[in-house]
Amino acid sequence: MITDYFKEILDNYLQSIKKGRFNKNHKMYKLINYTATNALNEIVKEHGLIAKGSCGAGAWTSYPWIAIYNDKITTTIQQGIYIVYIFSEDMSRVYLTLNQGCANLKKVLGTKGARQSMIATREMIRNTLNNTKFNVDNDLTIGNVDYEIGSIYYKEYLRSNFPNEKEFLEDLQYMIRIYDDYYNLIYSKGKQVASNQNVTTINKENGEKSMKDNIKNIYRYINSKGFIYSYEDLCNFYLSLKTKPFLILAGISGTGKSKLVRLFAEAIDAKYSLISVKPDWNDSTELFGYKNINDEFVPGQLTRIIQEASNPENLNKPYFVCLDEMNLARVEYYLSEYLSIIESRYFDENSQLITDKIFSEGYLSENNPYADLRIPENLYIIGTVNMDDTTFAFSRKVLDRVNTIEFSDVRLEYLEFDDTEGDIESVQLDNSWFKSDYITIKDAIKDDREYVDRINKEIIEINNILAMGNKHFGYRVRDEIIFYMLQNKKQGLLEEHVAFDYQIMQKILPTITGSDKVIKDILIELYNYCNPSNHITDGIDYIIHGEEGLETALYMNSASKILMMLRGYEDGFVSFWQ
């Protein structure tokens, strides 16, 4: 019974976390994050809700929780309204609450302003919704002021007098009804205005699905094949390709990097090709081609794919090319021509993306079928890399031109796959879904000047931190972050803070390496930017302090990665790939 799990947490949490370090195999971690959370999911999924539990991120939290989300409102405790069971610091009680996130508010309004905003929101909701069951006095004893102030409705369960299963579930059902009322009476009406201003679906009025619907279908397709990639990971993969048709998947061996490219291509009925990089590639001849001793042109593997993709009958079909283990050789040696040519893209009078010619004038005769070849707008190159001592690191030239997606999260405990009878059909998506909408910053400004200005302010703040050690970036990185964020906003795929978290991870952190003291200072300031509720300063236990407050981070993945990089600094050298 669910109440048994909750009582076990209350009875044993404080002692259990003293035995063994924080990790996913710890008994208490499994109890909160999996066992109790999964039991709640069986109940709330009937209402279209999802449950997620946490006992910390990198270190044990003082206030473990299990939250229940309507994913149209939020999927994180960092922002929005959600139901959450919050355990008190002394484990004497647990609260069922309708609560609200404040990390994002603190980023915008500061701590005082965020708390004032939460008070105003809770009073507005209380005055709008009908509640006859739960407390509204905010006299909670959790140990965390933000949870206590943010509570809209709550019920307290004492460890010494815990309710039976029937009462516990009846309370949950009543809270779900209130949450549903909030969505229908407040949230949806508030969103209606925004939806009239922002396009979140593509040609939906013509009967086409939105990209969000398509990605959900892609998720089911891939899951049915026995592979695990989250909805957020698939959205990020798509947005990275939409931003620029070149990206890198990096991480430890066996995490499904190459498989993702193939499965995603299958799921959208795209053409897939695999090119295995060899350690002896010192130039681009294997990819683009060369002239033999008879002065005859021998096309490379990539050139043949480009020619096929460029045929008029194929231009509307996406072509995915996987460069497998691309850093077995130096990328700058064999891919430099592509990196340069892709930067020459522009829209012609027919809104088609055009690049410079691949081969210079005069290299091939005019009647050679490859003489006028350009990189077509339907070609997408995805490189996979295993970062270890046997491979080459990437230069700043490469990293500035690409989204680098890290695959290091291995979920061995996940064994739930779609067992729908029969195959889940792929969705046939033409190239218009993937073709870049923005090539210059003027394209983005024309689309949504106000949003571009807002995101640019965040980018400037980050770049000022990097400038401390001359690690700041130029216009290209700024533009591509904005393109990614604006595309996400248009299609309504990820919450803004999740999308920006991906961009910090993929465009900012990979470029930070070294052992100078200024690198440490930069990382500390970046951590404080990512976690405005838990600033750290240089000191003996600064990493431990960062871990203890990691749960409050606005940009969780980036903050966690920064702490890992800081550990590398303490060991002698900072690298994103540690």
Secondary structure by P-SEA (a helix, b strand, c coil): caaaaaaaaaacaaaaaaccccccccaaaaaaccaaaaaaaaccccccbbbbbbccccccccccbbbbbcccccccccccbbbbbcccccccccccccccccccccccccaaaaaaaaaaaaaaaaacccccccccccccccccaaaaaacccbbbbbccccccaaaaaaaaaaaaaaaaaaaaccccccaaaaaaccccccccccccccaaaaaaaaaaaaaaacccccaaaaaaaaaaaaaccbbbbbccccccaaaaaaaaaaaabbbbbbbbbccccccccccccccccccbbbbcaaaaaaaaaaccccccbbbbbbbccccccccccccaaaaaaaaacccccccbbbbcccccccccccccccccccccccbbbbbbbbccccbbbbcaaaaaacccccccccccccccccccccccccccccccccccccccaaaaaaacaaaaaaaaaaaaaaaaaaacccccccaaaaaaaaaaaaaaaaaccccaaaaaaaaaacccccccccccaaaaaaaaaaaaaaccccccccccaaaaaaaaacccccaaaaaaaaaaaaaaaaaccccccc
